[in-house]
Amino acid sequence: MKVLACVKPVPDPSAPVAYGGDGRLDRRGKLVLDEADSYGVEVALRLAEATGGSVAIASMSDAGDLSPLRSALAMGAEEAFVASDPRLGGADALTTARVLAELVRRAGAEVVVTATESADGYTGTLAAQVAELLGWPALTFASAVSVEDGVVTVKRQSESGTLEVSAPLPCVVSVTAGSVEPRYATFKGIVAAKSRPVTVLDLAELGLGPVDHDVQRVVEIVEAPGRAAGEKIVDEGQGAAAIAAYLESIKVL
C-alpha cells in the first residue's frame, strides 16, 4: 500500500510576519515544514509500517528551496512529488486541491494523509476538496487511523464523545495535531533525505490550465484587538446573579 502525505512549507513562525502589497503573506523569507504536517507524515509512516507499504510526500511549493520537504523525507518518506510553477503563487485552497489531486494520481497512492489545516491559511478544507476531486471518501479530524482488509478506520472526537468511522480504500484522511508523536529525524535519515528522488512538475506537465487569481482576494488586514482586562466579581451574596447577568450580556445565556 502506498501512502501519500501532503505537506506545506510555511513561513518560519519564529520570524516576524510580513505581507506583500496584495495583502498576502510574504514568503520570501525562510520557510519550514508546517508543524501540523509532521503529524500527517508520522501517521503515514505508521500506516506504511503496519501494512508493509511505502510513503511519499506531495507538495505545492517552490522547487528552488526543497529544505522543508527534505525534513519530511528525513523522517522516513521515500520520495517526493512537487508541483512548482510561478503561476501558482497566491493560489487559493481549491486550486491547491486540484494540484495536489493530480500529484496523488501521479504518485499512485491508495491513502492520502493531510493535516486538519495549515498554519498559514487555516481554511481546513483541503482534505475534503482533494477527496471530492478524486472521487474518494474523506475521513476528517482523525485522532487515530488504522487500515485492515482494504478499509480505513479512524477515531474522531465530537461533542458527544469519540466516534469510530470507516471507509473503503482509496481514501483521504485528515489528522489532528497531537494525534501522534512525530519521530525525530536521525542523522542517517537526514543524510538519506538528500538523495531521495524528487519529481518536480509544472502546470503544463500536470495537465492543468492557468490559475485564476481573482477567485480569492485579500480585502483588508487588521490587527486583532488586544485582550481587555477581565472583570473581577467579589461575591457578597450577589455573585451568582452578577455572573448570570454578565453571561446574558455576552449572549451566552
PLY file of the C-alpha trace (Angstrom):
ply
format ascii 1.0
element vertex 253
property float x
property float y
property float z
element edge 252
property int vertex1
property int vertex2
end_header
0.00 0.00 0.00
1.31 3.42 -0.93
0.55 6.27 1.45
0.94 9.89 0.40
1.33 12.68 2.96
0.54 16.21 1.78
2.93 18.76 3.25
3.38 22.51 3.01
6.34 24.85 3.54
5.21 27.83 5.64
6.98 30.99 6.83
9.15 30.35 9.88
6.84 31.07 12.86
9.80 32.45 14.82
10.26 35.25 12.25
8.15 38.44 12.11
5.08 38.15 9.90
5.28 40.21 6.71
2.70 40.87 3.99
3.08 41.84 0.36
1.32 44.68 -1.42
-1.56 42.36 -2.34
-2.21 41.56 1.31
-0.86 38.03 1.07
1.87 36.54 3.21
5.38 37.40 2.10
7.06 34.03 1.54
10.46 35.31 0.50
11.94 34.61 3.93
12.86 31.30 5.49
10.32 28.53 5.01
9.94 25.48 7.24
7.81 22.35 7.20
4.42 23.15 8.72
4.43 21.59 12.19
0.89 20.30 11.63
2.14 18.30 8.63
4.67 16.45 10.76
1.72 14.65 12.37
0.41 13.65 8.97
3.82 12.34 7.92
4.08 10.33 11.14
0.63 8.79 10.63
1.56 7.93 7.04
4.79 6.27 8.18
2.97 4.21 10.80
0.35 3.07 8.30
3.08 2.02 5.87
4.97 0.18 8.61
1.81 -1.66 9.67
0.92 -2.73 6.13
4.36 -3.21 4.62
3.80 -0.25 2.33
5.72 2.87 1.35
5.37 6.61 1.96
5.70 9.52 -0.42
5.06 13.21 0.14
3.32 15.72 -2.11
3.59 19.49 -2.01
2.82 22.60 -3.99
5.92 24.69 -3.36
8.98 26.37 -4.80
11.36 23.79 -6.21
14.19 26.26 -5.61
14.11 25.52 -1.88
13.36 21.91 -1.02
14.74 22.07 2.53
11.29 21.98 4.20
10.40 18.89 2.17
13.73 17.27 3.00
12.63 17.45 6.64
9.72 15.13 5.82
11.96 12.87 3.75
14.39 12.69 6.67
11.58 11.34 8.86
11.33 8.33 6.54
9.31 9.22 3.44
10.88 7.62 0.38
10.11 10.11 -2.41
8.51 13.47 -3.10
6.19 14.84 -5.77
6.33 18.63 -6.08
4.18 20.99 -8.11
6.26 24.09 -8.80
5.17 26.88 -11.13
5.43 30.68 -10.76
1.76 30.92 -11.76
0.77 29.06 -8.60
1.88 31.91 -6.33
-1.09 33.10 -4.27
-3.30 30.20 -5.36
-6.46 29.64 -3.31
-7.39 26.43 -1.48
-9.37 24.92 -4.35
-6.54 25.47 -6.82
-4.17 23.87 -4.33
-6.52 20.90 -4.02
-6.65 20.49 -7.81
-2.88 20.47 -7.99
-2.50 18.01 -5.13
-5.14 15.72 -6.61
-3.04 15.48 -9.78
0.04 14.71 -7.70
-1.91 11.94 -5.94
-2.71 10.42 -9.32
0.94 10.62 -10.39
2.08 9.01 -7.15
-0.41 6.14 -7.39
-1.33 6.38 -3.71
-4.16 4.48 -2.02
-4.27 6.60 1.13
-3.72 10.35 1.32
-2.98 11.91 4.71
-3.22 15.64 5.37
-3.18 17.91 8.39
-6.51 19.34 9.52
-5.42 22.84 8.47
-2.24 24.72 7.64
-0.54 27.17 9.98
-0.72 30.00 7.46
-4.07 29.50 5.73
-6.39 27.88 8.28
-9.02 27.02 5.66
-9.40 23.43 6.87
-10.96 22.45 3.53
-8.13 20.73 1.67
-8.81 17.09 2.62
-12.46 17.27 1.59
-11.63 19.12 -1.64
-8.94 16.64 -2.68
-11.25 13.72 -1.89
-14.08 15.24 -3.94
-11.80 15.83 -6.93
-10.54 12.24 -6.76
-14.00 10.78 -6.12
-12.75 9.22 -2.87
-14.28 9.21 0.62
-12.83 11.61 3.19
-12.37 10.87 6.89
-11.56 14.09 8.71
-10.30 15.23 12.12
-8.89 11.79 12.88
-7.11 11.22 16.19
-6.25 7.58 15.35
-6.00 5.79 12.00
-5.73 2.12 11.01
-6.08 0.09 7.81
-7.23 -3.52 7.60
-8.63 -5.60 4.74
-8.95 -2.62 2.44
-10.82 -0.49 4.96
-9.59 2.67 6.71
-10.91 3.19 10.23
-10.44 6.39 12.20
-11.40 7.70 15.60
-12.52 11.31 15.80
-13.67 13.48 18.65
-17.14 15.01 18.61
-19.20 16.99 21.09
-20.89 13.76 22.15
-17.73 11.67 22.52
-15.41 9.57 20.35
-16.72 8.36 17.01
-15.32 5.44 15.01
-15.78 5.88 11.27
-14.70 3.64 8.39
-14.38 3.94 4.62
-13.02 1.70 1.85
-9.73 2.35 0.10
-8.73 4.56 -1.62
-9.37 7.30 0.92
-8.28 10.75 2.12
-7.69 11.24 5.85
-7.00 14.45 7.77
-5.37 14.08 11.19
-5.42 16.40 14.15
-2.31 17.86 15.75
-1.33 15.82 18.79
-2.81 12.61 17.39
0.67 11.03 17.42
4.17 11.98 18.48
6.17 12.75 15.32
9.51 10.99 15.24
12.75 12.93 15.14
14.86 12.63 12.03
18.01 10.60 12.67
21.39 11.55 11.27
21.09 8.60 8.89
17.67 9.85 7.80
18.96 13.38 7.22
21.78 12.09 5.03
19.45 9.74 3.13
16.95 12.56 2.51
19.48 14.37 0.33
19.36 11.57 -2.23
15.66 10.73 -2.10
14.01 11.14 -5.53
12.02 14.35 -6.03
9.73 14.64 -9.05
9.03 18.29 -9.96
6.12 19.10 -12.26
4.75 22.40 -13.57
1.14 23.18 -14.50
1.55 22.02 -18.10
3.07 18.72 -17.04
0.18 18.22 -14.62
-2.30 18.91 -17.39
-3.75 21.94 -15.61
-4.66 25.29 -17.12
-3.95 28.86 -15.96
-4.70 29.89 -12.39
-7.45 32.45 -11.79
-6.02 34.64 -9.04
-9.16 36.76 -8.84
-11.15 33.92 -7.29
-9.86 34.90 -3.86
-8.69 38.38 -2.83
-7.45 39.83 0.44
-9.70 42.83 1.05
-8.24 44.10 4.30
-5.78 43.18 7.04
-6.48 44.47 10.53
-4.68 43.89 13.78
-6.54 41.68 16.22
-7.89 43.66 19.19
-5.96 43.28 22.42
-7.46 41.29 25.23
-9.27 43.52 27.70
-8.73 43.13 31.42
-11.22 40.74 32.97
-13.95 41.86 35.33
-13.47 40.81 38.93
-16.63 39.93 40.84
-16.47 39.93 44.63
-19.17 37.67 46.00
-21.07 39.48 48.71
-24.19 37.43 48.28
-24.93 38.55 44.72
-22.11 36.70 42.93
-24.30 34.19 41.11
-26.68 36.89 39.88
-23.77 39.06 38.71
-22.22 36.18 36.76
-25.57 35.29 35.20
-26.10 38.92 34.17
-22.65 39.05 32.57
-23.24 35.82 30.63
-26.55 37.20 29.39
-24.83 40.40 28.26
-22.47 38.45 26.01
-25.35 36.24 24.85
-24.02 33.02 26.35
-27.26 32.57 28.27
0 1
1 2
2 3
3 4
4 5
5 6
6 7
7 8
8 9
9 10
10 11
11 12
12 13
13 14
14 15
15 16
16 17
17 18
18 19
19 20
20 21
21 22
22 23
23 24
24 25
25 26
26 27
27 28
28 29
29 30
30 31
31 32
32 33
33 34
34 35
35 36
36 37
37 38
38 39
39 40
40 41
41 42
42 43
43 44
44 45
45 46
46 47
47 48
48 49
49 50
50 51
51 52
52 53
53 54
54 55
55 56
56 57
57 58
58 59
59 60
60 61
61 62
62 63
63 64
64 65
65 66
66 67
67 68
68 69
69 70
70 71
71 72
72 73
73 74
74 75
75 76
76 77
77 78
78 79
79 80
80 81
81 82
82 83
83 84
84 85
85 86
86 87
87 88
88 89
89 90
90 91
91 92
92 93
93 94
94 95
95 96
96 97
97 98
98 99
99 100
100 101
101 102
102 103
103 104
104 105
105 106
106 107
107 108
108 109
109 110
110 111
111 112
112 113
113 114
114 115
115 116
116 117
117 118
118 119
119 120
120 121
121 122
122 123
123 124
124 125
125 126
126 127
127 128
128 129
129 130
130 131
131 132
132 133
133 134
134 135
135 136
136 137
137 138
138 139
139 140
140 141
141 142
142 143
143 144
144 145
145 146
146 147
147 148
148 149
149 150
150 151
151 152
152 153
153 154
154 155
155 156
156 157
157 158
158 159
159 160
160 161
161 162
162 163
163 164
164 165
165 166
166 167
167 168
168 169
169 170
170 171
171 172
172 173
173 174
174 175
175 176
176 177
177 178
178 179
179 180
180 181
181 182
182 183
183 184
184 185
185 186
186 187
187 188
188 189
189 190
190 191
191 192
192 193
193 194
194 195
195 196
196 197
197 198
198 199
199 200
200 201
201 202
202 203
203 204
204 205
205 206
206 207
207 208
208 209
209 210
210 211
211 212
212 213
213 214
214 215
215 216
216 217
217 218
218 219
219 220
220 221
221 222
222 223
223 224
224 225
225 226
226 227
227 228
228 229
229 230
230 231
231 232
232 233
233 234
234 235
235 236
236 237
237 238
238 239
239 240
240 241
241 242
242 243
243 244
244 245
245 246
246 247
247 248
248 249
249 250
250 251
251 252
